[in-house]
């Protein structure tokens, strides 16, 4: 049975049993949302900014497509042979100022099937917990607006969103802290994330849960011994 169906079935059974509330935890970037369009748009804007002063660099960046955007910006720049240290540094600063902002987060696309799947879990009785490395000052309002507009459960009973209090905190340390808090709220049935390290961390916190890595970034598949499922999207059937 596919992990998506297993999670839905486990939520339905746990909800009917009347015990601790079943919880499903989702990351956002790369998990429920494809944020490659955000990076692509920022790099295309930089391309336009430097067109009059560095045509070669501008052409290199404008050659990028969604399929050539990687999880790490440095890997994306290598795709178009932009490797000079000072240039990479300048582009990184330009990207960072925009990537972690409400305005650009609205460019993200929901992973196919994600809104409907999360709604189905919530309607079956799950508490939905969104856990993201996005920060509250820069991205909370835009994140909640995107979730609402894209049809995810938000601002409803048994829905929580945990974002970093500030952008300087590391993603993994933040998610570890949230995992400690979440396991006090009920029975964690599943954790979905796009980062292998976070999936490994979740397995340690929730040994009985379904752990699934969303393959947005086309990374190395999980080691079979890690007991982490790989999912391409959230479409069922």
C-alpha positions in Angstrom: 0.0 0.0 0.0 1.3 3.5 -0.9 2.4 5.6 2.0 -0.2 8.3 1.2 -3.0 5.8 1.6 -1.4 4.2 4.7 -1.2 7.6 6.4 -4.8 8.4 5.5 -6.0 5.0 6.8 -4.0 5.4 10.1 -5.5 8.8 10.7 -9.0 7.6 10.1 -8.5 4.6 12.5 -6.9 6.7 15.2 -9.6 9.4 15.0 -12.3 6.8 15.3 -10.6 5.1 18.3 -11.0 8.3 20.3 -7.5 8.2 21.7 -4.8 10.9 21.3 -5.3 13.1 18.3 -3.5 11.9 15.2 -0.9 14.4 13.9 0.6 14.8 10.5 3.6 17.1 10.1 4.5 18.8 6.8 7.4 20.9 5.7 6.7 23.6 3.2 9.5 24.4 0.9 10.0 21.4 -1.4 7.4 19.4 0.5 4.0 21.0 0.0 5.4 23.7 -2.3 7.8 23.8 -5.3 9.8 26.9 -4.6 11.9 26.6 -7.7 9.8 29.2 -9.5 10.8 31.7 -6.7 14.5 31.1 -7.3 14.1 31.2 -11.1 12.3 34.5 -11.0 14.9 36.1 -8.8 17.7 35.0 -11.0 15.9 36.3 -14.1 15.5 39.6 -12.4 19.2 39.7 -11.6 19.9 38.8 -15.3 17.9 41.9 -16.4 19.7 44.1 -13.8 23.1 43.3 -15.2 22.3 43.0 -18.9 23.7 46.5 -19.7 26.9 45.8 -17.8 27.6 42.1 -18.2 25.8 40.6 -21.2 27.6 37.2 -20.9 26.4 36.8 -17.3 22.9 38.0 -18.1 22.7 35.5 -21.0 23.9 32.7 -18.8 21.3 33.3 -16.1 18.5 33.8 -18.6 19.2 30.4 -20.0 18.0 28.8 -16.8 14.7 26.9 -16.8 12.7 25.4 -13.9 14.2 21.9 -14.5 17.7 23.3 -13.9 17.0 24.9 -10.5 18.6 22.9 -7.6 18.0 23.0 -3.9 21.3 24.8 -3.4 21.8 28.1 -5.2 25.5 27.3 -5.8 24.5 24.2 -7.7 22.0 26.2 -9.8 24.6 28.7 -10.7 27.0 25.9 -11.7 24.3 24.8 -14.1 24.9 27.9 -16.2 28.7 28.0 -15.5 28.5 30.9 -13.1 31.3 29.9 -10.6 33.4 33.0 -10.1 33.5 33.7 -6.3 32.8 37.4 -6.3 30.0 37.0 -8.8 28.4 34.1 -6.9 28.6 36.1 -3.7 26.9 39.1 -5.3 24.1 37.0 -6.8 23.7 35.1 -3.5 23.1 38.4 -1.6 20.6 39.5 -4.3 18.8 36.2 -4.0 18.8 36.1 -0.2 17.2 39.5 0.1 14.3 38.4 -2.0 13.9 34.7 -1.5 13.1 35.0 2.2 10.3 37.5 1.7 6.5 37.4 1.5 6.4 39.0 -1.9 8.4 36.3 -3.6 7.0 33.3 -1.6 3.7 33.8 -3.5 5.5 32.6 -6.6 5.7 29.0 -5.2 3.5 26.4 -6.8 1.7 23.7 -4.6 3.1 20.2 -5.3 0.4 18.4 -7.4 -2.3 16.9 -5.2 -1.0 18.5 -2.0 -3.9 20.8 -1.1 -6.5 18.0 -1.6 -4.4 15.5 0.3 -3.8 17.7 3.3 -7.5 18.6 3.4 -8.4 14.9 3.3 -6.2 14.2 6.3 -7.7 17.2 8.2 -11.3 16.1 7.4 -10.4 12.6 8.5 -9.5 13.9 12.0 -5.8 14.8 11.8 -4.2 17.7 13.4 -2.1 19.3 10.6 1.2 20.9 11.7 3.2 22.9 9.1 6.8 23.2 10.2 9.0 25.5 8.1 12.4 27.1 8.1 10.7 30.3 6.9 10.9 33.1 9.5 8.0 34.8 11.2 9.1 38.5 10.6 9.8 38.0 6.9 7.4 35.3 5.7 4.5 34.5 8.1 1.9 36.7 6.5 2.7 35.6 3.0 2.9 32.0 4.0 -0.5 31.9 5.6 -2.0 33.8 2.7 -0.6 31.3 0.2 -1.8 28.3 2.2 -5.3 29.8 2.4 -5.4 30.8 -1.3 -4.1 27.5 -2.5 -6.7 25.5 -0.6 -4.7 24.1 2.3 -6.4 24.0 5.8 -5.3 27.1 7.7 -6.8 29.3 10.5 -9.0 26.3 11.5 -9.3 24.0 14.5 -6.4 21.5 14.7 -4.2 23.3 12.3 -0.9 24.8 13.5 2.0 26.5 11.7 5.5 26.7 13.2 8.0 29.1 11.6 11.3 30.3 12.9 11.3 33.3 15.2 14.1 34.8 13.2 16.0 33.9 10.1 19.3 33.3 11.8 18.3 30.0 13.5 19.3 26.9 11.7 16.5 24.9 10.1 17.4 21.5 11.6 17.8 22.8 15.2 14.4 24.7 14.8 12.6 21.6 13.6 14.1 19.5 16.3 12.7 21.9 18.9 9.3 21.8 17.2 9.3 18.0 17.0 9.8 17.9 20.8 6.8 20.1 21.3 4.6 18.3 18.7 5.0 14.8 20.2 3.4 16.2 23.4 0.2 17.2 21.5 -0.9 13.7 20.3 0.1 10.7 18.3 2.4 11.7 15.3 1.2 9.5 12.5 3.5 10.8 9.7 6.1 13.4 8.8 6.6 14.6 5.2 9.7 16.7 4.4 12.0 17.3 1.4 15.3 17.2 3.3 17.0 13.9 4.0 18.4 15.1 7.2 15.0 16.2 8.5 13.5 12.9 7.6 16.3 11.1 9.5 15.7 13.4 12.5 11.9 12.7 12.3 12.6 9.0 12.4 14.5 9.4 15.6 11.7 11.4 17.2 8.8 9.3 15.9 9.9 5.7 15.5 6.3 4.5 14.9 5.4 7.2 12.4 5.4 7.0 8.6 8.3 9.2 7.4 8.3 10.3 3.7 10.7 12.4 1.7 9.1 14.4 -1.1 11.3 14.2 -4.2 11.1 17.7 -5.5 14.8 18.2 -5.6 15.7 14.9 -7.2 18.1 14.0 -4.5 19.6 10.6 -3.7 16.8 8.2 -2.6 16.7 7.3 1.1 18.7 4.3 2.3 16.2 1.4 2.6 17.4 0.8 6.1 16.3 4.4 7.0 12.6 3.3 6.6 11.8 6.5 4.8 9.4 6.4 1.9 10.0 8.5 -1.3 7.0 10.3 -2.8 6.9 12.3 -6.0 3.7 14.2 -5.3 0.5 13.9 -3.4 -1.8 12.6 -6.1 -3.7 9.5 -5.1 -4.8 7.0 -7.7 
